[in-house]
């Protein structure tokens, strides 16, 4: 598993194979971090509307994406 700095550096690689793998790894990491933060917000009593406003999507979209993780 590559370190975070290696992954970030990989995004600027002139080799598309390296760059695209790095982008995919960052996408997975971003999804995991969002899951953790949404769960934390819900545990602290945030509404779906409050989370959606910060994330920049509709409350329906954030609920659909994360409700099964926080129930």
N, C-alpha and C positions, 0 to 999 in steps of 0.2 A: 504494500500500500504506500502510495506516494505521500510525502509530507504536504501540508497545506501550501507552503511556499513553492514546492516543486510543482504542485498543481496549478497555482497561479502563474508561475513562469511558463508552464506548458501552453497556456492559452495564447501566448505570443510566438509560439514556435512556427518557423516557416514550413514545417512538415504538417500538413493537414491531419494526418493520422494522430499525431501527438496532440495537436491543438484541439481537435474534436473530442478526444478522450478526456482532456482536461476540462473542457466545457461541460461534458456529461457528468463528470465527477463533481464539479461545482454545482450543477443543477440538483444532483442528489443531496448534496450537503445543504443547499438552501432549503429544499423541501423538508429535510429532517429538522433544521433549525426553526422553520416556521411552525412545524408540528409542536415542537417543544414550547415555543413562545405562546402559541394559541392556547395550549393546555394550561400553561402557567397563568395566562390572563383569565381564562375561565375559572380556574381554581381560586383566583383572587376576586371573583365576582363581576368581571367585565361582561357586558352584554355582547351579543353577536354584532350589533350595530356599532359599538365602540371599537371592536376589533376590526371590523370591515373598514371603518373610517381610517384607521392607522395603516392598514395593509393596502388600501386603495382599491377595494373591490366592493361589490354589493354585499349586504348582510346575507342574502340568500346564497351567494357564491361561497362565502367563507363558511357558512353553516354546512352546506352540502359537502364541502371538501373536508371539514374537520369534525363534524358532529360525532361521527363514529369513533373518533379517537378520544373524545372527552366525556363520553357518557358514563 
